[in-house]
Amino acid sequence: MPAGVTIMIVDDSKIMRNTVKGVFSGVESACSFIEAKDGEEALALLETQTVDLILLDWNMPRLSGIDFLKQVRAMEHYKDLPIIMVTSEAAKFNVIEALKHGATDYITKPIKLDLFKQKLAKLRLFRM
């Protein structure tokens, strides 16, 4: 298990970014966070930052989460990076589209803490 996992949280809501960070309060591995308020900002940060996991909202200004996902998956060095959609888009069509374009997993808001922790545990990046 790596020491020091870096997590990028991409969501236009500061409250939601803080809520997501709170999920990691009981994690045994040290975590650091990079926050972006939309896909464009996240893409710019990926040029200079190394991350181990991206938690991604769908609906954001400038560049949506699904468009960000498509662009990141088109980059060879990010093809295996875990990306979990964390969004209020709950329609089956949206889930299928995100998974088709390379999302590692998908969770809907409001976040069910136990389910979210189970999905994170599957990644084996940290102990929950």
KEVO-7515 format. One record per atom (N, C-alpha, C, O): atom name; x, y, z. Coordinates in steps of 0.05 Angstrom, whole numbers, padded with zeros to 5 digits, always signed. Each point is the difference from the previous one (the first is absolute). Layout:
N
+-------+--------+--------+--------+
| atomo |     c1 |     c2 |     c3 |
+-------+--------+--------+--------+
|    CA |      X |      Y |      Z |
...
+-------+--------+--------+--------+
# end
This chain:
128
+-------+--------+--------+--------+
| atomo |     c1 |     c2 |     c3 |
+-------+--------+--------+--------+
|     N | +00017 | -00024 | +00000 |
|    CA | -00017 | +00024 | +00000 |
|     C | +00018 | +00025 | +00000 |
|     O | +00017 | +00002 | +00017 |
|     N | -00021 | +00016 | -00036 |
|    CA | +00017 | +00023 | -00001 |
|     C | -00004 | +00019 | +00024 |
|     O | -00022 | +00003 | +00010 |
|     N | +00044 | +00009 | -00002 |
|    CA | -00002 | +00021 | +00021 |
|     C | -00005 | +00026 | -00015 |
|     O | +00016 | +00007 | -00018 |
|     N | -00036 | +00007 | +00026 |
|    CA | -00005 | +00026 | -00012 |
|     C | -00015 | -00002 | -00027 |
|     O | +00013 | +00001 | -00021 |
|     N | -00038 | -00005 | +00022 |
|    CA | -00017 | -00001 | -00024 |
|     C | -00010 | +00028 | -00006 |
|     O | -00010 | +00014 | +00018 |
|     N | +00013 | -00006 | -00043 |
|    CA | -00009 | +00027 | -00009 |
|     C | -00026 | -00004 | -00015 |
|     O | -00002 | -00014 | -00020 |
|     N | -00019 | +00028 | +00030 |
|    CA | -00027 | -00002 | -00011 |
|     C | -00008 | +00027 | -00012 |
|     O | +00002 | +00021 | +00013 |
|     N | -00010 | -00021 | -00038 |
|    CA | -00011 | +00024 | -00013 |
|     C | -00030 | -00001 | +00002 |
|     O | -00013 | -00020 | -00009 |
|     N | +00001 | +00041 | +00020 |
|    CA | -00029 | +00002 | +00002 |
|     C | -00009 | +00022 | -00020 |
|     O | +00008 | +00023 | +00003 |
|     N | -00024 | -00031 | -00023 |
|    CA | -00008 | +00020 | -00020 |
|     C | -00031 | +00003 | +00003 |
|     O | -00015 | -00018 | -00007 |
|     N | +00008 | +00041 | +00018 |
|    CA | -00029 | +00006 | +00004 |
|     C | -00002 | +00030 | +00003 |
|     O | +00016 | +00013 | +00013 |
|     N | -00037 | -00002 | -00025 |
|    CA | -00003 | +00029 | +00001 |
|     C | -00011 | +00010 | +00027 |
|     O | +00000 | +00024 | +00005 |
|     N | -00008 | -00042 | +00012 |
|    CA | -00010 | +00007 | +00026 |
|     C | +00021 | -00004 | +00022 |
|     O | +00010 | -00022 | +00004 |
|     N | -00002 | +00044 | +00008 |
|    CA | +00020 | -00002 | +00022 |
|     C | -00011 | -00017 | +00023 |
|     O | +00015 | -00015 | +00012 |
|     N | -00041 | +00017 | -00006 |
|    CA | -00012 | -00016 | +00021 |
|     C | +00003 | -00030 | -00007 |
|     O | +00006 | -00016 | +00018 |
|     N | -00011 | +00009 | -00043 |
|    CA | +00002 | -00028 | -00008 |
|     C | +00030 | -00010 | +00002 |
|     O | +00005 | -00022 | +00008 |
|     N | +00013 | +00039 | -00017 |
|    CA | +00029 | -00007 | +00002 |
|     C | +00007 | -00005 | +00029 |
|     O | +00014 | -00019 | +00006 |
|     N | -00024 | +00035 | +00012 |
|    CA | +00006 | -00004 | +00029 |
|     C | -00013 | -00025 | +00010 |
|     O | +00011 | -00015 | +00017 |
|     N | -00036 | +00010 | -00026 |
|    CA | -00014 | -00025 | +00008 |
|     C | +00016 | -00025 | -00008 |
|     O | +00003 | -00018 | +00016 |
|     N | +00006 | +00018 | -00041 |
|    CA | +00016 | -00022 | -00010 |
|     C | +00025 | -00003 | +00016 |
|     O | +00008 | -00023 | +00007 |
|     N | +00006 | +00044 | -00001 |
|    CA | +00025 | -00001 | +00016 |
|     C | -00006 | -00012 | +00027 |
|     O | +00017 | -00015 | +00011 |
|     N | -00040 | +00020 | +00000 |
|    CA | -00008 | -00010 | +00026 |
|     C | -00001 | -00031 | +00001 |
|     O | +00003 | -00012 | +00021 |
|     N | -00009 | +00000 | -00043 |
|    CA | -00001 | -00029 | -00002 |
|     C | +00027 | -00013 | +00008 |
|     O | +00001 | -00022 | +00010 |
|     N | +00020 | +00037 | -00015 |
|    CA | +00027 | -00011 | +00004 |
|     C | +00011 | +00006 | +00028 |
|     O | +00023 | -00006 | +00005 |
|     N | -00039 | +00016 | +00013 |
|    CA | +00010 | +00007 | +00027 |
|     C | +00009 | -00025 | +00015 |
|     O | +00017 | +00003 | +00018 |
|     N | -00029 | -00026 | -00024 |
|    CA | +00008 | -00024 | +00015 |
|     C | +00019 | -00018 | -00015 |
|     O | +00005 | -00023 | +00008 |
|     N | +00007 | +00033 | -00029 |
|    CA | +00019 | -00015 | -00017 |
|     C | +00027 | -00002 | +00014 |
|     O | +00010 | +00019 | +00011 |
|     N | +00001 | -00043 | -00011 |
|    CA | +00025 | -00005 | +00014 |
|     C | +00024 | +00010 | -00016 |
|     O | +00021 | +00006 | +00011 |
|     N | -00023 | -00004 | -00038 |
|    CA | +00022 | +00011 | -00016 |
|     C | -00003 | +00030 | -00001 |
|     O | -00022 | +00011 | +00002 |
|     N | +00045 | +00002 | -00004 |
|    CA | -00001 | +00030 | -00002 |
|     C | -00011 | +00007 | -00027 |
|     O | +00008 | -00011 | -00021 |
|     N | -00026 | +00030 | +00020 |
|    CA | -00012 | +00009 | -00025 |
|     C | +00005 | +00030 | -00003 |
|     O | -00001 | +00015 | +00019 |
|     N | +00006 | -00007 | -00044 |
|    CA | +00000 | +00028 | -00006 |
|     C | -00020 | +00005 | -00022 |
|     O | -00007 | -00018 | -00015 |
|     N | -00003 | +00042 | +00014 |
|    CA | -00022 | +00006 | -00019 |
|     C | +00008 | +00023 | -00018 |
|     O | +00013 | +00019 | +00008 |
|     N | -00022 | -00022 | -00033 |
|    CA | +00002 | +00022 | -00020 |
|     C | -00029 | +00005 | -00008 |
|     O | -00014 | -00019 | -00007 |
|     N | +00006 | +00044 | +00007 |
|    CA | -00028 | +00006 | -00006 |
|     C | -00001 | +00017 | -00026 |
|     O | +00016 | +00017 | -00005 |
|     N | -00037 | -00024 | -00011 |
|    CA | -00005 | +00016 | -00024 |
|     C | -00030 | +00005 | -00001 |
|     O | -00016 | -00018 | +00007 |
|     N | +00008 | +00041 | -00017 |
|    CA | -00028 | +00007 | -00001 |
|     C | -00013 | -00007 | -00027 |
|     O | -00025 | +00004 | -00003 |
|     N | +00040 | -00013 | -00016 |
|    CA | -00011 | -00009 | -00025 |
|     C | +00021 | -00016 | -00015 |
|     O | +00023 | -00002 | +00008 |
|     N | -00031 | -00010 | -00031 |
|    CA | +00018 | -00016 | -00015 |
|     C | +00024 | +00014 | -00012 |
|     O | +00022 | -00011 | -00001 |
|     N | -00026 | +00036 | -00007 |
|    CA | +00023 | +00015 | -00011 |
|     C | +00021 | +00005 | +00020 |
|     O | +00024 | -00004 | -00005 |
|     N | -00032 | +00011 | +00029 |
|    CA | +00020 | +00005 | +00022 |
|     C | +00013 | -00027 | +00007 |
|     O | +00025 | +00000 | +00004 |
|     N | -00040 | -00022 | -00004 |
|    CA | +00012 | -00026 | +00006 |
|     C | +00020 | -00008 | -00021 |
|     O | +00022 | -00011 | +00007 |
|     N | -00028 | +00015 | -00033 |
|    CA | +00019 | -00006 | -00021 |
|     C | +00026 | +00015 | +00003 |
|     O | +00022 | -00011 | -00003 |
|     N | -00024 | +00037 | +00010 |
|    CA | +00024 | +00017 | +00004 |
|     C | +00016 | -00011 | +00023 |
|     O | +00025 | +00000 | -00001 |
|     N | -00038 | -00008 | +00023 |
|    CA | +00014 | -00011 | +00023 |
|     C | +00014 | -00026 | -00006 |
|     O | +00022 | -00005 | +00010 |
|     N | -00034 | -00011 | -00027 |
|    CA | +00013 | -00026 | -00007 |
|     C | +00026 | +00004 | -00016 |
|     O | +00016 | -00019 | -00001 |
|     N | -00012 | +00042 | -00010 |
|    CA | +00025 | +00006 | -00014 |
|     C | +00023 | +00003 | +00019 |
|     O | +00023 | -00005 | -00008 |
|     N | -00028 | +00012 | +00033 |
|    CA | +00021 | +00005 | +00019 |
|     C | -00001 | -00017 | +00025 |
|     O | +00018 | +00000 | +00016 |
|     N | -00040 | -00015 | -00012 |
|    CA | -00004 | -00016 | +00024 |
|     C | -00003 | -00029 | -00007 |
|     O | -00009 | -00008 | -00021 |
|     N | +00018 | -00009 | +00040 |
|    CA | -00004 | -00029 | -00003 |
|     C | -00022 | -00008 | +00020 |
|     O | +00001 | +00007 | +00024 |
|     N | -00020 | -00022 | -00034 |
|    CA | -00022 | -00008 | +00018 |
|     C | -00003 | -00031 | -00002 |
|     O | +00007 | -00012 | -00020 |
|     N | -00019 | +00001 | +00041 |
|    CA | -00004 | -00029 | +00002 |
|     C | -00029 | -00007 | -00005 |
|     O | -00007 | -00023 | -00005 |
|     N | -00011 | +00043 | +00007 |
|    CA | -00029 | -00005 | -00002 |
|     C | -00013 | +00026 | -00006 |
|     O | +00007 | +00021 | +00010 |
|     N | -00027 | -00022 | -00028 |
|    CA | -00017 | +00024 | -00006 |
|     C | -00029 | -00007 | +00008 |
|     O | -00010 | -00021 | -00008 |
|     N | -00002 | +00039 | +00023 |
|    CA | -00029 | -00001 | +00006 |
|     C | -00013 | +00022 | -00015 |
|     O | +00007 | +00024 | +00005 |
|     N | -00026 | -00030 | -00023 |
|    CA | -00008 | +00018 | -00020 |
|     C | -00030 | +00004 | -00001 |
|     O | -00015 | -00019 | -00002 |
|     N | +00006 | +00044 | +00003 |
|    CA | -00028 | +00007 | -00004 |
|     C | -00006 | +00001 | -00030 |
|     O | +00019 | +00003 | -00016 |
|     N | -00044 | -00005 | +00009 |
|    CA | -00008 | +00001 | -00028 |
|     C | -00006 | +00029 | -00009 |
|     O | +00012 | +00009 | -00019 |
|     N | -00030 | +00004 | +00034 |
|    CA | -00010 | +00027 | -00008 |
|     C | +00017 | +00022 | +00011 |
|     O | +00000 | +00006 | +00024 |
|     N | +00016 | +00006 | -00041 |
|    CA | +00017 | +00023 | +00008 |
|     C | +00002 | +00019 | -00023 |
|     O | -00004 | -00007 | -00023 |
|     N | +00010 | +00033 | +00029 |
|    CA | +00003 | +00019 | -00021 |
|     C | +00026 | -00005 | -00016 |
|     O | +00017 | -00015 | +00009 |
|     N | -00015 | +00027 | -00032 |
|    CA | +00023 | +00001 | -00018 |
|     C | +00006 | -00028 | -00012 |
|     O | +00001 | -00002 | -00025 |
|     N | +00004 | -00018 | +00041 |
|    CA | +00006 | -00027 | -00011 |
|     C | -00013 | -00020 | +00019 |
|     O | +00008 | -00003 | +00023 |
|     N | -00028 | -00011 | -00033 |
|    CA | -00014 | -00019 | +00017 |
|     C | +00017 | -00024 | +00008 |
|     O | +00022 | -00004 | -00012 |
|     N | -00031 | -00011 | +00031 |
|    CA | +00015 | -00023 | +00010 |
|     C | +00002 | -00021 | -00022 |
|     O | +00022 | -00013 | -00002 |
|     N | -00043 | +00008 | -00013 |
|    CA | +00002 | -00020 | -00021 |
|     C | +00019 | +00008 | -00022 |
|     O | +00015 | -00017 | -00011 |
|     N | -00014 | +00043 | +00004 |
|    CA | +00019 | +00009 | -00020 |
|     C | +00029 | -00001 | +00011 |
|     O | +00018 | -00007 | -00015 |
|     N | -00015 | +00013 | +00040 |
|    CA | +00026 | -00002 | +00013 |
|     C | +00009 | -00030 | -00001 |
|     O | +00023 | -00006 | -00007 |
|     N | -00041 | -00012 | +00015 |
|    CA | +00006 | -00028 | +00000 |
|     C | +00010 | -00009 | -00028 |
|     O | +00020 | -00015 | -00002 |
|     N | -00034 | +00023 | -00019 |
|    CA | +00007 | -00008 | -00027 |
|     C | +00028 | +00010 | -00007 |
|     O | +00016 | -00015 | -00012 |
|     N | -00010 | +00040 | +00019 |
|    CA | +00027 | +00011 | -00006 |
|     C | +00022 | -00014 | +00016 |
|     O | +00021 | -00005 | -00011 |
|     N | -00026 | +00000 | +00036 |
|    CA | +00020 | -00014 | +00017 |
|     C | +00005 | -00028 | -00011 |
|     O | +00024 | -00008 | -00001 |
|     N | -00044 | -00007 | -00005 |
|    CA | +00003 | -00027 | -00010 |
|     C | +00013 | -00001 | -00027 |
|     O | +00011 | -00021 | -00008 |
|     N | -00011 | +00043 | -00007 |
|    CA | +00014 | +00001 | -00026 |
|     C | +00030 | +00004 | +00004 |
|     O | +00015 | -00004 | -00019 |
|     N | -00006 | +00011 | +00043 |
|    CA | +00028 | +00003 | +00006 |
|     C | +00012 | -00026 | +00009 |
|     O | -00009 | -00012 | +00020 |
|     N | +00029 | +00002 | -00033 |
|    CA | +00012 | -00026 | +00005 |
|     C | +00008 | -00004 | +00029 |
|     O | -00005 | -00021 | +00012 |
|     N | +00018 | +00041 | +00000 |
|    CA | +00010 | -00003 | +00027 |
|     C | -00022 | +00001 | +00022 |
|     O | +00006 | -00004 | +00023 |
|     N | -00031 | +00009 | -00031 |
|    CA | -00022 | +00000 | +00020 |
|     C | -00020 | -00023 | -00006 |
|     O | -00021 | +00000 | +00012 |
|     N | +00028 | -00018 | -00029 |
|    CA | -00020 | -00021 | -00008 |
|     C | -00007 | -00018 | +00023 |
|     O | -00022 | -00011 | +00000 |
|     N | +00039 | +00007 | +00020 |
|    CA | -00005 | -00017 | +00023 |
|     C | -00006 | +00015 | +00026 |
|     O | -00004 | -00013 | +00021 |
|     N | +00003 | +00039 | -00022 |
|    CA | -00005 | +00016 | +00024 |
|     C | -00029 | -00005 | +00010 |
|     O | -00018 | +00004 | -00016 |
|     N | +00014 | -00011 | +00041 |
|    CA | -00027 | -00004 | +00009 |
|     C | -00016 | +00027 | +00000 |
|     O | +00010 | +00020 | +00012 |
|     N | -00033 | -00020 | -00024 |
|    CA | -00018 | +00023 | -00001 |
|     C | -00027 | -00009 | +00008 |
|     O | -00013 | -00017 | -00013 |
|     N | +00003 | +00027 | +00035 |
|    CA | -00027 | -00006 | +00009 |
|     C | -00018 | +00024 | -00004 |
|     O | +00006 | +00022 | +00010 |
|     N | -00028 | -00026 | -00024 |
|    CA | -00020 | +00021 | -00003 |
|     C | -00015 | +00002 | +00026 |
|     O | -00010 | -00020 | +00010 |
|     N | +00008 | +00044 | +00001 |
|    CA | -00016 | +00006 | +00024 |
|     C | -00019 | +00022 | -00008 |
|     O | +00007 | +00023 | +00000 |
|     N | -00032 | -00031 | -00006 |
|    CA | -00018 | +00019 | -00014 |
|     C | -00029 | -00005 | +00007 |
|     O | -00007 | -00021 | +00010 |
|     N | -00009 | +00041 | -00015 |
|    CA | -00029 | -00002 | +00004 |
|     C | -00014 | -00012 | -00025 |
|     O | -00024 | -00006 | +00001 |
|     N | +00039 | +00002 | -00022 |
|    CA | -00010 | -00013 | -00025 |
|     C | -00004 | -00029 | +00005 |
|     O | +00019 | -00016 | -00002 |
|     N | -00044 | +00008 | +00008 |
|    CA | -00005 | -00028 | +00008 |
|     C | -00013 | -00017 | -00022 |
|     O | -00005 | -00024 | +00004 |
|     N | -00001 | +00036 | -00027 |
|    CA | -00013 | -00015 | -00022 |
|     C | +00019 | -00022 | -00010 |
|     O | +00024 | +00003 | -00002 |
|     N | -00036 | -00026 | -00003 |
|    CA | +00016 | -00023 | -00010 |
|     C | +00016 | +00007 | -00024 |
|     O | +00023 | -00009 | -00003 |
|     N | -00034 | +00026 | -00015 |
|    CA | +00014 | +00008 | -00024 |
|     C | +00027 | +00014 | +00008 |
|     O | +00020 | -00005 | -00013 |
|     N | -00021 | +00023 | +00033 |
|    CA | +00024 | +00014 | +00008 |
|     C | +00021 | -00019 | +00012 |
|     O | +00023 | +00003 | -00006 |
|     N | -00032 | -00022 | +00022 |
|    CA | +00018 | -00019 | +00012 |
|     C | +00014 | -00016 | -00023 |
|     O | +00025 | -00003 | +00000 |
|     N | -00041 | -00006 | -00019 |
|    CA | +00011 | -00016 | -00022 |
|     C | +00020 | +00018 | -00017 |
|     O | +00021 | -00010 | -00007 |
|     N | -00029 | +00035 | +00002 |
|    CA | +00018 | +00017 | -00015 |
|     C | +00027 | +00005 | +00014 |
|     O | +00021 | -00002 | -00012 |
|     N | -00023 | +00007 | +00038 |
|    CA | +00025 | +00004 | +00015 |
|     C | +00018 | -00024 | +00000 |
|     O | +00024 | +00002 | -00004 |
|     N | -00036 | -00026 | +00009 |
|    CA | +00016 | -00024 | +00000 |
|     C | +00011 | -00006 | -00028 |
|     O | +00022 | -00010 | -00003 |
|     N | -00038 | +00015 | -00017 |
|    CA | +00009 | -00004 | -00028 |
|     C | +00025 | +00018 | -00006 |
|     O | +00018 | -00008 | -00016 |
|     N | -00017 | +00031 | +00027 |
|    CA | +00022 | +00019 | -00005 |
|     C | +00022 | -00003 | +00020 |
|     O | +00019 | +00016 | +00000 |
|     N | -00020 | -00037 | +00017 |
|    CA | +00024 | -00006 | +00016 |
|     C | -00002 | +00007 | +00030 |
|     O | +00020 | -00002 | +00014 |
|     N | -00044 | +00009 | -00004 |
|    CA | -00002 | +00004 | +00029 |
|     C | +00005 | -00027 | +00013 |
|     O | -00009 | -00021 | -00009 |
|     N | +00024 | +00022 | +00031 |
|    CA | +00006 | -00024 | +00015 |
|     C | -00024 | -00010 | +00016 |
|     O | -00006 | -00024 | +00002 |
|     N | -00009 | +00044 | +00008 |
|    CA | -00025 | -00006 | +00015 |
|     C | -00017 | +00024 | +00000 |
|     O | +00007 | +00021 | -00011 |
|     N | -00031 | -00023 | +00023 |
|    CA | -00020 | +00021 | -00001 |
|     C | -00016 | -00001 | +00026 |
|     O | -00009 | -00021 | +00009 |
|     N | +00006 | +00044 | +00003 |
|    CA | -00016 | +00002 | +00024 |
|     C | -00017 | +00026 | -00002 |
|     O | +00009 | +00020 | -00009 |
|     N | -00034 | -00022 | +00019 |
|    CA | -00018 | +00022 | -00002 |
|     C | -00002 | +00016 | +00026 |
|     O | +00004 | -00011 | +00022 |
|     N | -00010 | +00036 | -00025 |
|    CA | -00005 | +00018 | +00023 |
|     C | -00030 | -00001 | +00006 |
|     O | -00015 | -00004 | -00019 |
|     N | +00007 | +00006 | +00043 |
|    CA | +00017 | +00004 | +00024 |
|     C | +00016 | -00026 | +00005 |
|     O | -00010 | -00022 | -00004 |
|     N | +00035 | +00026 | +00013 |
|    CA | +00018 | -00023 | +00004 |
|     C | -00009 | -00017 | +00023 |
|     O | -00006 | +00010 | +00022 |
|     N | +00004 | -00036 | -00027 |
|    CA | -00005 | -00019 | +00022 |
|     C | +00028 | -00009 | +00009 |
|     O | +00014 | -00014 | -00014 |
|     N | -00007 | +00022 | +00038 |
|    CA | +00027 | -00003 | +00010 |
|     C | +00011 | -00028 | -00002 |
|     O | +00022 | -00004 | -00009 |
|     N | -00038 | -00015 | +00018 |
|    CA | +00009 | -00028 | +00000 |
|     C | +00006 | -00010 | -00029 |
|     O | +00021 | -00013 | -00004 |
|     N | -00038 | +00019 | -00014 |
|    CA | +00004 | -00008 | -00028 |
|     C | +00024 | +00014 | -00012 |
|     O | +00016 | -00013 | -00014 |
|     N | -00012 | +00038 | +00020 |
|    CA | +00023 | +00015 | -00010 |
|     C | +00026 | -00012 | +00011 |
|     O | +00019 | -00004 | -00015 |
|     N | -00019 | -00003 | +00040 |
|    CA | +00024 | -00012 | +00012 |
|     C | +00006 | -00028 | -00012 |
|     O | +00023 | -00007 | -00004 |
|     N | -00044 | -00008 | -00003 |
|    CA | +00003 | -00026 | -00013 |
|     C | +00013 | +00004 | -00027 |
|     O | +00018 | -00015 | -00007 |
|     N | -00027 | +00034 | -00008 |
|    CA | +00011 | +00005 | -00027 |
|     C | +00029 | +00009 | +00002 |
|     O | +00017 | -00008 | -00016 |
|     N | -00011 | +00025 | +00036 |
|    CA | +00028 | +00008 | +00003 |
|     C | +00018 | -00023 | +00009 |
|     O | +00023 | -00002 | -00009 |
|     N | -00034 | -00015 | +00026 |
|    CA | +00016 | -00023 | +00010 |
|     C | +00008 | -00018 | -00023 |
|     O | +00022 | -00012 | +00000 |
|     N | -00039 | +00009 | -00021 |
|    CA | +00006 | -00017 | -00023 |
|     C | +00026 | +00010 | -00014 |
|     O | +00013 | -00016 | -00013 |
|     N | -00007 | +00041 | +00015 |
|    CA | +00023 | +00011 | -00014 |
|     C | +00027 | -00008 | +00014 |
|     O | +00021 | +00001 | -00012 |
|     N | -00023 | -00009 | +00037 |
|    CA | +00023 | -00008 | +00016 |
|     C | +00022 | +00021 | +00002 |
|     O | +00024 | -00006 | +00001 |
|     N | -00033 | +00031 | -00001 |
|    CA | +00019 | +00022 | +00004 |
|     C | +00005 | +00007 | +00029 |
|     O | +00020 | +00011 | +00007 |
|     N | -00040 | -00018 | +00010 |
|    CA | +00001 | +00006 | +00028 |
|     C | -00018 | -00018 | +00016 |
|     O | -00017 | -00014 | -00012 |
|     N | +00021 | +00013 | +00038 |
|    CA | -00018 | -00015 | +00017 |
|     C | -00021 | +00019 | +00011 |
|     O | +00005 | +00022 | +00009 |
|     N | -00030 | -00031 | -00012 |
|    CA | -00022 | +00017 | +00009 |
|     C | -00010 | -00010 | +00027 |
|     O | -00019 | +00011 | +00011 |
+-------+--------+--------+--------+
# end
